[in-house]
């Protein structure tokens, strides 16, 4: 699939790090200098990227597992959805869930983006739904073991 992209940052375009990677790493574009995220603070971090996705596709912005585990940094609205008709800059809402300040530097890999197909649903109003073994059970109803 070909995706049109405008790159206003000075960083290379996102790329897949391994042949079987699903996600492309997004880098912070911080021409005015680093951002310091204090504990429980959030910030919108620019990437300098603008994309044109094909109809029927979305891009999902997700946390990087290493940042989440090692530093407590995650994407607040995970997964963030970029719709095919959005033409603005891709930005990432990060939050610091650790007890220590975290410095985001220009060019740092801050999130990953996965491009995926999606379906559009059409609602069909009904009076009742079919029965299943599970029924209305949810929120851990099957236990933990």
C-alpha positions as CSV (number, residue, x, y, z in Angstrom):
1,X,0.0,0.0,0.0
2,X,1.2,3.5,-0.8
3,X,0.6,6.3,1.6
4,X,1.2,9.9,0.7
5,X,3.2,11.7,3.4
6,X,4.5,15.2,4.0
7,X,7.5,15.3,6.3
8,X,8.1,18.8,7.8
9,X,10.5,17.4,10.4
10,X,14.2,16.9,9.7
11,X,14.0,13.2,10.7
12,X,13.8,10.3,8.3
13,X,10.3,8.9,7.5
14,X,9.1,6.2,9.9
15,X,10.1,2.7,9.0
16,X,9.5,-0.9,10.1
17,X,12.5,-1.9,12.3
18,X,12.2,-5.6,11.4
19,X,10.8,-7.5,8.4
20,X,7.7,-8.7,10.5
21,X,7.0,-5.5,12.5
22,X,3.4,-4.3,12.4
23,X,4.2,-0.8,13.8
24,X,6.3,2.1,12.5
25,X,8.1,4.2,15.1
26,X,7.1,7.8,15.4
27,X,9.7,10.4,16.4
28,X,9.3,13.6,18.4
29,X,9.8,16.7,16.3
30,X,10.9,19.4,18.8
31,X,12.6,22.2,17.0
32,X,12.2,24.5,20.1
33,X,14.0,22.0,22.4
34,X,13.2,19.1,24.7
35,X,10.0,18.7,26.7
36,X,10.2,17.7,30.3
37,X,7.2,15.5,31.4
38,X,6.8,15.6,35.2
39,X,5.0,12.7,37.0
40,X,1.4,12.5,36.0
41,X,1.8,15.3,33.4
42,X,0.7,14.9,29.8
43,X,1.8,16.7,26.6
44,X,1.0,16.7,22.9
45,X,4.2,15.9,21.1
46,X,4.4,16.8,17.4
47,X,6.0,14.5,14.8
48,X,6.1,16.8,11.7
49,X,4.3,14.2,9.7
50,X,1.1,14.6,7.7
51,X,-0.4,11.6,5.9
52,X,-3.2,10.7,3.4
53,X,-4.5,7.3,4.2
54,X,-6.5,5.3,1.6
55,X,-10.3,5.1,2.2
56,X,-11.1,2.1,4.4
57,X,-7.9,2.4,6.4
58,X,-6.9,4.0,9.7
59,X,-3.7,4.6,11.6
60,X,-3.5,3.6,15.2
61,X,-1.0,5.4,17.5
62,X,0.1,3.1,20.3
63,X,2.7,3.1,23.1
64,X,6.2,1.7,22.7
65,X,6.5,-1.2,25.1
66,X,10.0,-0.3,26.2
67,X,9.1,3.3,27.2
68,X,6.0,2.0,29.1
69,X,7.9,-0.7,31.0
70,X,11.2,1.1,31.6
71,X,10.1,4.7,32.0
72,X,6.3,4.6,32.7
73,X,5.6,6.7,29.5
74,X,2.5,5.8,27.5
75,X,0.0,7.1,25.0
76,X,-2.9,8.6,26.9
77,X,-5.6,8.0,24.4
78,X,-4.3,4.6,23.3
79,X,-4.8,3.7,20.7
80,X,-5.1,7.1,19.1
81,X,-7.0,6.9,15.8
82,X,-6.0,8.8,12.7
83,X,-8.9,8.7,10.2
84,X,-8.5,8.6,6.4
85,X,-9.9,12.1,6.0
86,X,-7.6,13.7,8.6
87,X,-4.9,16.0,7.0
88,X,-3.4,17.7,10.1
89,X,-0.1,16.9,11.7
90,X,0.2,13.6,13.5
91,X,0.7,14.4,17.2
92,X,1.0,12.0,20.1
93,X,-0.5,12.6,23.6
94,X,2.0,11.2,26.1
95,X,1.6,10.8,29.8
96,X,4.3,10.2,32.5
97,X,2.9,7.5,34.9
98,X,6.2,7.2,36.7
99,X,7.5,9.0,39.8
100,X,10.4,10.7,37.9
101,X,10.7,13.5,35.4
102,X,11.0,12.2,31.8
103,X,12.8,14.3,29.1
104,X,11.6,13.9,25.5
105,X,14.3,14.9,23.1
106,X,14.0,15.8,19.4
107,X,14.2,12.7,17.3
108,X,13.3,10.3,20.1
109,X,11.1,7.4,19.3
110,X,7.9,8.1,21.3
111,X,5.2,5.9,19.9
112,X,4.4,3.4,17.2
113,X,1.8,3.6,14.4
114,X,0.0,0.7,12.9
115,X,-2.0,1.1,9.6
116,X,-5.0,-1.2,9.4
117,X,-8.1,-1.8,7.4
118,X,-11.5,-1.2,9.0
119,X,-15.1,-1.8,8.3
120,X,-18.0,0.7,8.5
121,X,-20.9,-0.6,10.5
122,X,-24.5,-0.2,9.7
123,X,-27.0,-0.4,12.6
124,X,-30.0,-2.7,12.4
125,X,-32.3,-2.0,15.3
126,X,-33.7,-5.1,17.0
127,X,-36.0,-6.0,19.8
128,X,-33.7,-8.8,21.1
129,X,-30.3,-10.3,20.4
130,X,-29.5,-14.0,19.8
131,X,-28.5,-16.0,22.9
132,X,-25.0,-17.2,23.6
133,X,-23.3,-19.3,26.3
134,X,-21.6,-16.1,27.6
135,X,-24.7,-13.9,27.5
136,X,-24.2,-10.6,29.3
137,X,-21.1,-11.8,31.3
138,X,-18.2,-9.5,31.2
139,X,-15.6,-7.6,33.2
140,X,-13.8,-10.7,34.5
141,X,-16.8,-13.0,34.9
142,X,-14.7,-16.0,33.9
143,X,-12.2,-15.5,36.8
144,X,-8.4,-15.2,36.8
145,X,-7.3,-18.9,36.5
